[in-house]
Amino acid sequence: MKFKKIMSATALAMGVLTGLAVPAAAEEKTEFKLAWSIYVGWMPWGYLEDSGIMDKWADKYGIDVEIVQFNDYVESINQYTAGAFDGVSATNMDTLSIPSGGGVDTTALIVGDYSNGNDAVILKGDGSLQDLKGKPVNLVELSVSHYLLARALDSVGLEESDLDGVINTSDADMIAAYATKDVETVVTWNPLVSEITGSNADANVLFDSADIAGEILDLMVVNTATLADNPAFGKAVTGAWYEVMSLMAAGDEDVLTALAEASGTDLAGYKAQLAATEMFFDARDAVAQASAADLPETMTNVADFLFDKGILGEGAPSADFIGVSYPDGSTTGDAGNVKLRFDTTYMQLAADGKL
């Protein structure tokens, strides 16, 4: 079948095959590495590294934390999954599919925001979602963009099989792809959405993440065993993050301008992206989101999507293959195979001023 041919290549690229070994058991250590990629809600990670705020918090706890930028989002997650990094910025869906699906027990240390318009389905020219029938769509295959497309198609009674194929396109290549004659529709995230819509008069947003608010969560996830053995790591990273959150919430234009420039836009452009992001500047709001009553349903829907695409872990027998645990102790999926954990411990310490 056509889809299976696409899957084999994509699974290899995303590192979800069994060749990716689970990192060795963690132990107490003093040096840590985080990976991140360009996205409005993740720009603070680069600022933490460049401003010295991360160093300040790491010094407080007697450790060293290096924060490394990747130009390719999926590759950053692959590197974390392979054990080269202790944490990575990722969405809830991509965490479940790649590291957790690959057997790496992973904890959502920080729930940073949810996309509230930052991810979008963009048609070149006039039309509606119904007009995607028979058209090819370019996106980072099996990423959150693929999930957004599925939710968009479902909203008008269409399925992926109604399209003229899905074309796997790296986020690093999306701008150039949109400029080519053969590309008709793309699904991507900010700052790429803003660049495409701002530079092309024919860019027509058909559906965005505001239509499924709260479903696409942007996280900093870390290796569960590493966190358990090194609570200072969790405290330092969380403390540094919320220091920057407080500066952003206060409207510090020096900070916001630095974030804007690092993401390739100006202050106005970055503020526009923030307007399409539900940032949890206050740790209490992040705790509330991680504890939300509808999060288990969201993660169940995500697991169903991943299983339907054949990427919920190698040989997953059902959508319940991977267990996801929540702050109240409940679990969705297999409680005997929990590989993704929403844990509010460190965010709560930040909320209580105890870091």
C-alpha positions in Angstrom: 0.0 0.0 0.0 1.1 3.6 -0.7 1.0 4.6 3.0 3.2 1.7 4.1 5.9 2.8 1.7 5.8 6.3 3.0 5.8 5.0 6.6 9.0 2.9 6.3 11.0 5.9 5.2 9.5 8.3 7.7 9.9 5.9 10.6 13.5 5.6 9.8 13.9 9.4 9.7 12.1 9.9 13.0 14.0 7.2 14.8 11.1 5.2 16.0 12.4 1.9 14.9 13.8 -0.6 17.4 17.3 0.3 16.5 17.0 3.3 18.8 18.0 1.9 22.2 16.6 3.1 25.4 19.2 5.2 27.3 21.0 3.4 30.1 19.7 3.7 33.6 20.3 7.2 34.9 22.4 8.1 37.9 23.4 11.1 39.9 25.4 13.5 37.8 26.3 17.2 37.5 26.2 18.0 33.8 23.1 18.0 31.7 22.0 18.9 28.2 18.7 20.2 26.8 17.8 20.4 23.2 15.3 22.9 21.6 14.2 24.2 18.2 12.7 27.4 16.9 9.1 28.0 17.9 7.5 31.0 19.6 6.8 29.2 22.8 10.3 27.7 23.0 12.4 30.8 22.2 12.9 31.4 25.9 15.2 28.3 26.0 17.7 30.0 23.7 17.5 33.2 25.8 18.2 31.2 29.0 21.4 30.0 27.5 22.5 33.3 26.0 21.5 35.5 28.9 23.3 33.5 31.6 20.0 32.9 33.5 20.4 29.2 33.1 24.0 29.3 34.4 22.8 31.3 37.4 20.2 28.7 38.4 22.5 25.8 37.6 25.2 27.4 39.8 22.7 27.7 42.6 22.2 23.9 42.6 25.8 23.0 41.9 25.3 21.7 38.4 25.9 22.6 34.8 23.0 22.8 32.2 23.8 23.3 28.5 21.0 24.3 26.2 21.5 23.5 22.5 19.5 24.7 19.5 18.6 22.4 16.6 17.4 23.7 13.2 15.5 20.5 12.7 12.7 19.8 15.2 12.4 16.1 14.7 16.1 15.6 14.8 16.2 17.3 18.3 13.7 14.7 19.6 15.6 11.9 17.9 18.8 13.0 19.7 17.0 13.1 23.0 15.4 9.6 22.4 18.9 8.2 21.6 20.1 9.4 25.0 22.4 12.3 23.7 20.3 14.9 25.7 18.6 14.8 29.0 15.6 16.8 27.8 14.0 18.4 24.7 11.3 20.8 23.8 8.5 18.9 22.2 4.7 18.7 21.8 2.6 16.2 23.7 2.0 14.2 20.6 5.5 14.1 19.4 6.7 13.1 22.9 4.2 10.2 22.9 5.1 9.0 19.4 8.9 9.3 19.4 10.6 8.9 22.9 7.7 7.3 24.7 6.8 5.2 21.7 10.5 4.2 21.5 10.5 3.0 25.1 12.1 6.0 26.8 10.3 6.8 30.0 9.7 10.6 29.8 8.3 13.3 32.1 6.7 16.5 31.1 8.7 18.8 33.4 7.2 22.0 32.2 4.0 22.7 30.4 4.9 25.9 28.7 1.9 26.8 26.6 -0.7 25.5 24.1 -0.9 26.5 20.5 -3.9 28.8 20.0 -3.4 29.6 16.4 0.3 29.1 15.9 -0.2 25.9 13.9 -2.1 26.2 10.6 -3.3 24.6 7.4 -2.4 27.1 4.6 -3.8 26.8 1.1 -2.2 28.7 -1.7 -5.1 30.7 -3.2 -8.8 30.8 -2.7 -10.7 27.9 -1.3 -11.9 26.0 1.7 -11.0 22.8 3.6 -13.3 20.9 1.2 -11.1 22.1 -1.7 -8.2 20.1 -0.3 -9.8 17.0 -1.8 -7.5 15.7 -4.6 -4.6 18.1 -3.6 -1.2 17.2 -2.2 -0.3 18.6 1.3 3.2 19.3 2.5 4.0 18.9 6.2 6.4 17.3 8.7 4.9 13.9 8.4 3.6 12.2 11.6 4.3 15.4 13.6 1.7 17.6 15.3 1.1 19.2 11.8 -0.2 15.8 10.6 -2.5 15.6 13.6 -3.8 19.2 12.9 -4.5 18.2 9.3 -6.4 15.1 10.4 -8.5 17.2 12.8 -9.1 19.7 10.0 -10.2 17.1 7.5 -12.4 15.4 10.1 -14.2 18.7 10.7 -15.5 18.7 7.1 -16.0 14.9 6.7 -12.8 14.3 4.7 -10.0 11.8 5.3 -6.4 11.7 4.4 -7.3 9.2 1.6 -9.2 12.0 0.0 -6.0 13.9 -0.6 -3.5 13.5 -3.4 -1.0 12.3 -0.9 0.9 13.8 2.1 4.5 15.0 1.2 7.0 14.8 4.1 8.8 18.2 4.3 11.2 19.3 7.0 10.3 22.4 8.8 13.7 23.8 7.7 12.6 23.5 4.1 9.0 24.6 4.4 9.4 28.3 3.4 11.3 27.3 0.2 8.7 24.5 -0.5 5.8 27.0 -0.3 7.5 29.2 -2.9 7.6 26.4 -5.5 4.9 26.0 -8.1 4.0 22.4 -7.3 3.2 23.0 -3.6 -0.5 23.8 -3.1 -1.0 23.4 0.6 1.3 23.3 3.7 0.7 22.6 7.3 3.3 24.1 9.7 3.9 26.2 12.8 5.2 29.6 13.8 7.3 31.4 13.0 6.9 29.7 9.6 3.2 30.4 9.5 3.8 34.1 10.1 6.5 34.2 7.4 4.4 32.5 4.8 1.2 34.5 5.5 3.1 37.8 5.8 5.1 37.3 2.6 2.5 35.8 0.3 -0.7 37.5 -0.6 -2.1 34.2 -1.8 -1.7 32.4 1.6 -5.1 31.4 2.9 -5.3 29.9 6.4 -8.1 27.3 6.3 -7.8 25.9 9.9 -5.5 26.5 12.8 -4.8 25.3 16.3 -7.3 27.8 17.8 -10.0 25.5 16.4 -8.7 22.7 18.7 -7.5 24.9 21.6 -5.7 23.0 24.4 -4.9 19.9 22.3 -1.4 20.9 21.1 0.7 21.3 24.2 4.3 22.6 24.1 6.5 21.0 26.7 10.0 20.6 28.0 10.2 16.9 28.6 13.1 15.1 30.4 14.2 11.6 31.0 12.2 10.3 34.0 15.1 8.3 35.6 17.5 11.3 35.2 15.0 13.6 36.9 14.3 11.1 39.7 18.0 10.7 40.4 18.8 14.4 40.0 16.1 16.7 41.5 18.6 19.6 41.4 18.3 19.3 37.6 14.5 19.7 37.7 14.7 22.6 40.2 17.4 24.6 38.2 15.7 24.2 34.9 12.2 25.1 36.2 13.5 28.0 38.2 15.3 29.5 35.2 12.3 29.0 33.0 9.9 30.9 35.3 12.4 33.7 35.8 12.1 34.4 32.1 8.4 33.9 32.2 8.1 36.6 34.7 10.1 39.0 32.5 7.9 38.2 29.5 4.8 38.6 31.5 6.0 42.0 32.7 6.4 43.0 29.0 10.2 43.4 29.2 10.9 44.7 25.7 14.7 43.9 25.9 13.8 40.3 26.5 11.0 40.2 24.0 13.2 41.8 21.3 15.9 39.3 21.9 13.4 36.5 21.5 12.0 38.1 18.4 15.5 38.6 16.7 16.5 35.0 17.6 13.3 33.7 15.8 13.9 35.8 12.7 11.3 38.5 13.2 10.9 41.9 14.9 9.2 42.8 18.2 5.8 43.3 16.5 6.1 40.0 14.7 7.0 38.1 17.8 4.1 39.7 19.8 1.8 38.6 17.0 3.0 35.1 17.4 2.6 35.3 21.2 -1.0 36.4 20.6 -1.6 33.1 19.0 -0.1 31.2 22.0 -1.6 30.6 25.3 1.6 31.0 27.3 1.6 29.9 31.0 3.6 32.7 32.4 2.4 31.8 35.9 3.5 28.4 37.1 0.0 28.0 38.7 -1.6 28.1 35.3 0.8 25.5 34.0 -0.1 23.3 37.0 -3.7 23.7 36.2 -3.2 22.8 32.6 -1.3 19.6 33.5 -4.1 18.7 35.9 -6.9 19.6 33.6 -9.8 17.2 33.6 -9.9 17.0 29.8 -6.1 16.2 29.4 -6.7 12.4 29.6 -9.3 12.6 26.8 -6.9 14.7 24.7 -4.1 12.2 25.2 -6.4 9.3 24.4 -7.4 11.1 21.1 -3.7 11.6 20.3 -2.9 8.0 21.0 -5.7 6.9 18.7 -4.3 9.1 15.9 -0.8 7.7 16.4 -2.0 4.1 16.4 -4.1 4.8 13.3 -0.9 6.0 11.6 1.1 3.0 12.8 3.6 5.0 14.9 2.6 4.4 18.5 5.6 2.4 19.4 7.1 -0.5 17.4 4.5 -3.2 17.0 1.9 -1.5 19.2 -1.1 -3.9 19.4 -3.6 -1.1 20.3 -3.9 2.6 21.0 -3.6 1.7 24.7 -0.1 0.3 24.3 1.6 3.2 26.1 0.5 4.4 29.5 0.3 8.1 30.3 0.1 9.1 33.9 -1.4 12.3 35.3 -0.8 14.3 38.5 -3.8 12.8 40.3 -2.4 9.3 39.9 -4.7 8.3 37.1 -3.5 6.7 33.9 -4.7 6.3 30.3 -3.4 3.5 28.2 -1.5 0.6 29.8 -0.8 1.3 33.4 1.9 -1.4 33.3 3.8 0.4 30.5 3.7 4.1 31.5 6.2 6.0 29.4 4.9 9.6 29.5 4.2 11.3 32.8 2.6 14.7 33.5 4.2 15.6 36.8 3.5 19.0 38.5 6.0 18.6 41.2 8.6 21.2 40.0 6.0 23.6 38.5 4.3 23.5 41.9 7.5 24.4 43.7 7.9 27.4 41.3 4.2 28.4 42.0 4.9 28.2 45.7 8.1 30.2 45.5 10.2 27.3 46.8 12.9 27.0 44.2 
